[in-house]
Each structure stands twice: as C-alpha cells, then as structure tokens.
Amino acid sequence: MAVAFCNGLAIFSIFLFKAILCYLFEVYGKAVEYLATAARHIGSIIALISFGEYKFYDSLALLAQYPRLGSEAQQQCLEQISANQEKMNHWAYHAPMNYQHKYDLVEAEKARVLGDKLAAMELYDRAIAGANAQQFIQEEALAYELAARFYLNWGRAEIARTYLAKAHNCYIRWGAVLILPVTSRDRRCAH
C-alpha cells in the first residue's frame, strides 16, 4: 500500500509540475490534459500543499481555454472552477496569507472571461497586492502578466505596458529567466 501511495504522489507531482510549466508557457490545452492526468492520482495528495496548487492551476488553465469552448463545455468549465474556488475560499478563510491572492486571481480571470471588466480590474490589483504582501513573487508576476493581457485585449496598451514591466521585474527577482521571453513576446505593448 505504501508503494502505491508513493507512486500516486510521484505521478501526481510530475503531471502537476508539467501542467504548471505548460500554463506558464501558454500551452493551455496540454496544461488541462496534464491536470486531468494528475487528477486521477489526487487521492495520494489530498492533505498536501500541492492540492491547493492543483486547484489553483486547474482553474487558471480552464479559464485560459474558456473562450475557445462551446457553450456546454463552458458551463462545465465554470462548474469545475466554482468547485475549485469553493475549496480555495475555505482555505483563504483559514490561511489568507497563502490562499487569498490565489482565490482573487482566479476570480479576476473569471470576471475577465465573463466580461465584467470593473470586477476584473479590482481583483487583479487585489491579487497582486496580496501576493506581494506575502512575498509570493512568482504569483505576483503571474497576476501582473494576466492583468497586462487583460488591459492589452481591452485596448489599453499603456496600462498593459506598466503591468507587463512589473511582471518582467518580478520574474527576474524570482529567477525565472526562461519565462521572460513569454512576457516580452507580445510586441503589441511596444507600439
């Protein structure tokens, strides 16, 4: 039994980390695929911190795919995100220093895909501030990057440039030099 548990934990971890990398490098379909594979081994990690990371990236990856889905798949997507967020909200209540900014970032992305720009703006800023206050540099960087894309897609290139520069700075502080080309490759901000 212990060997099966260890194998499940290892398999879950490998696919979670592959999914996170795919998400960060904007390969969202693969991220969703890897998260689905990880989910088959979720019983091995229920009480571990990686369970929270799974819920966080599962929601973000689903939201990244959301605009490309049909209406039925979008509804299923929102139901899964709601279930994830229910758990995340519970954790945020008990450990806001670890989970509140994650919850806020997923809510910002959800507001974005549902067209609620005002809520998205507030939630991105809340996620950024929370990640910064608790020194989650990588998630502060991600929140800045997602906010930059939101503003860029809204036609607010000047604001997007500011957020993208801050994301770039956070990625450098975090030591994620391989992610820098991702934050820099969208040249629409430069015009």
Contacts in CASP RR format, 6 or more apart in sequence:
PFRMAT RR
TARGET T0000
AUTHOR 0000-0000-0000
METHOD contacts of the structure
MODEL  1
MAVAFCNGLAIFSIFLFKAILCYLFEVYGKAVEYLATAARHIGSIIALIS
FGEYKFYDSLALLAQYPRLGSEAQQQCLEQISANQEKMNHWAYHAPMNYQ
HKYDLVEAEKARVLGDKLAAMELYDRAIAGANAQQFIQEEALAYELAARF
YLNWGRAEIARTYLAKAHNCYIRWGAVLILPVTSRDRRCAH
5 44 0 8 1.000
8 41 0 8 1.000
8 43 0 8 1.000
8 44 0 8 1.000
9 41 0 8 1.000
9 44 0 8 1.000
9 45 0 8 1.000
9 48 0 8 1.000
11 37 0 8 1.000
11 38 0 8 1.000
11 41 0 8 1.000
11 44 0 8 1.000
12 38 0 8 1.000
12 41 0 8 1.000
12 42 0 8 1.000
12 43 0 8 1.000
12 44 0 8 1.000
12 45 0 8 1.000
12 50 0 8 1.000
12 54 0 8 1.000
13 45 0 8 1.000
13 50 0 8 1.000
15 34 0 8 1.000
15 35 0 8 1.000
15 37 0 8 1.000
15 38 0 8 1.000
15 41 0 8 1.000
16 34 0 8 1.000
16 35 0 8 1.000
16 38 0 8 1.000
16 50 0 8 1.000
16 53 0 8 1.000
16 54 0 8 1.000
16 57 0 8 1.000
18 30 0 8 1.000
18 34 0 8 1.000
19 30 0 8 1.000
19 31 0 8 1.000
19 32 0 8 1.000
19 34 0 8 1.000
19 35 0 8 1.000
19 38 0 8 1.000
19 57 0 8 1.000
19 61 0 8 1.000
20 31 0 8 1.000
20 53 0 8 1.000
20 57 0 8 1.000
22 28 0 8 1.000
22 29 0 8 1.000
22 30 0 8 1.000
22 31 0 8 1.000
22 34 0 8 1.000
22 61 0 8 1.000
23 31 0 8 1.000
23 57 0 8 1.000
23 60 0 8 1.000
23 61 0 8 1.000
23 64 0 8 1.000
24 142 0 8 1.000
24 179 0 8 1.000
24 182 0 8 1.000
25 179 0 8 1.000
25 182 0 8 1.000
26 64 0 8 1.000
26 182 0 8 1.000
28 61 0 8 1.000
28 64 0 8 1.000
28 65 0 8 1.000
29 61 0 8 1.000
29 65 0 8 1.000
31 57 0 8 1.000
31 61 0 8 1.000
31 64 0 8 1.000
32 61 0 8 1.000
32 62 0 8 1.000
32 65 0 8 1.000
35 54 0 8 1.000
35 57 0 8 1.000
35 58 0 8 1.000
35 61 0 8 1.000
38 54 0 8 1.000
39 54 0 8 1.000
39 58 0 8 1.000
42 51 0 8 1.000
42 54 0 8 1.000
45 51 0 8 1.000
45 54 0 8 1.000
52 87 0 8 1.000
52 88 0 8 1.000
52 91 0 8 1.000
52 99 0 8 1.000
52 102 0 8 1.000
55 84 0 8 1.000
55 87 0 8 1.000
55 88 0 8 1.000
56 84 0 8 1.000
56 88 0 8 1.000
56 102 0 8 1.000
56 105 0 8 1.000
56 106 0 8 1.000
58 80 0 8 1.000
58 84 0 8 1.000
59 80 0 8 1.000
59 81 0 8 1.000
59 84 0 8 1.000
59 85 0 8 1.000
59 88 0 8 1.000
59 106 0 8 1.000
59 109 0 8 1.000
59 110 0 8 1.000
60 105 0 8 1.000
60 106 0 8 1.000
60 109 0 8 1.000
62 77 0 8 1.000
62 80 0 8 1.000
62 81 0 8 1.000
63 77 0 8 1.000
63 81 0 8 1.000
63 106 0 8 1.000
63 109 0 8 1.000
63 110 0 8 1.000
63 112 0 8 1.000
63 113 0 8 1.000
64 109 0 8 1.000
65 77 0 8 1.000
66 74 0 8 1.000
66 77 0 8 1.000
66 113 0 8 1.000
67 113 0 8 1.000
69 77 0 8 1.000
78 110 0 8 1.000
81 106 0 8 1.000
81 110 0 8 1.000
84 106 0 8 1.000
85 103 0 8 1.000
85 106 0 8 1.000
85 107 0 8 1.000
85 110 0 8 1.000
88 99 0 8 1.000
88 102 0 8 1.000
88 103 0 8 1.000
88 106 0 8 1.000
89 103 0 8 1.000
91 98 0 8 1.000
91 99 0 8 1.000
92 99 0 8 1.000
92 100 0 8 1.000
92 102 0 8 1.000
92 103 0 8 1.000
97 134 0 8 1.000
98 134 0 8 1.000
100 130 0 8 1.000
101 126 0 8 1.000
101 127 0 8 1.000
101 128 0 8 1.000
101 129 0 8 1.000
101 130 0 8 1.000
101 131 0 8 1.000
101 134 0 8 1.000
101 136 0 8 1.000
101 139 0 8 1.000
101 140 0 8 1.000
101 143 0 8 1.000
102 127 0 8 1.000
102 139 0 8 1.000
104 123 0 8 1.000
104 126 0 8 1.000
104 127 0 8 1.000
104 130 0 8 1.000
105 123 0 8 1.000
105 124 0 8 1.000
105 127 0 8 1.000
105 131 0 8 1.000
105 139 0 8 1.000
105 142 0 8 1.000
105 143 0 8 1.000
105 146 0 8 1.000
107 119 0 8 1.000
107 123 0 8 1.000
108 119 0 8 1.000
108 120 0 8 1.000
108 123 0 8 1.000
108 124 0 8 1.000
108 126 0 8 1.000
108 127 0 8 1.000
108 143 0 8 1.000
108 146 0 8 1.000
108 147 0 8 1.000
108 150 0 8 1.000
109 120 0 8 1.000
109 146 0 8 1.000
111 117 0 8 1.000
111 119 0 8 1.000
111 120 0 8 1.000
111 123 0 8 1.000
112 120 0 8 1.000
112 146 0 8 1.000
112 150 0 8 1.000
117 154 0 8 1.000
120 150 0 8 1.000
121 150 0 8 1.000
124 143 0 8 1.000
124 146 0 8 1.000
124 147 0 8 1.000
124 150 0 8 1.000
125 147 0 8 1.000
127 139 0 8 1.000
127 143 0 8 1.000
128 140 0 8 1.000
128 143 0 8 1.000
128 144 0 8 1.000
128 147 0 8 1.000
128 166 0 8 1.000
130 136 0 8 1.000
130 140 0 8 1.000
131 137 0 8 1.000
131 139 0 8 1.000
131 140 0 8 1.000
131 143 0 8 1.000
132 140 0 8 1.000
137 170 0 8 1.000
137 173 0 8 1.000
137 174 0 8 1.000
138 170 0 8 1.000
138 171 0 8 1.000
138 174 0 8 1.000
138 176 0 8 1.000
140 170 0 8 1.000
141 167 0 8 1.000
141 170 0 8 1.000
141 171 0 8 1.000
141 174 0 8 1.000
141 176 0 8 1.000
141 179 0 8 1.000
141 183 0 8 1.000
142 167 0 8 1.000
144 163 0 8 1.000
144 164 0 8 1.000
144 166 0 8 1.000
144 167 0 8 1.000
144 170 0 8 1.000
145 163 0 8 1.000
145 164 0 8 1.000
145 167 0 8 1.000
145 182 0 8 1.000
145 183 0 8 1.000
147 163 0 8 1.000
148 160 0 8 1.000
148 161 0 8 1.000
148 162 0 8 1.000
148 163 0 8 1.000
148 164 0 8 1.000
148 167 0 8 1.000
148 183 0 8 1.000
148 189 0 8 1.000
149 160 0 8 1.000
149 186 0 8 1.000
151 157 0 8 1.000
151 159 0 8 1.000
151 160 0 8 1.000
151 163 0 8 1.000
152 160 0 8 1.000
152 186 0 8 1.000
152 188 0 8 1.000
152 189 0 8 1.000
157 188 0 8 1.000
157 189 0 8 1.000
157 191 0 8 1.000
160 189 0 8 1.000
161 189 0 8 1.000
161 190 0 8 1.000
164 183 0 8 1.000
164 184 0 8 1.000
164 186 0 8 1.000
164 189 0 8 1.000
167 183 0 8 1.000
168 180 0 8 1.000
168 183 0 8 1.000
168 184 0 8 1.000
171 177 0 8 1.000
171 179 0 8 1.000
171 180 0 8 1.000
171 183 0 8 1.000
172 180 0 8 1.000
END
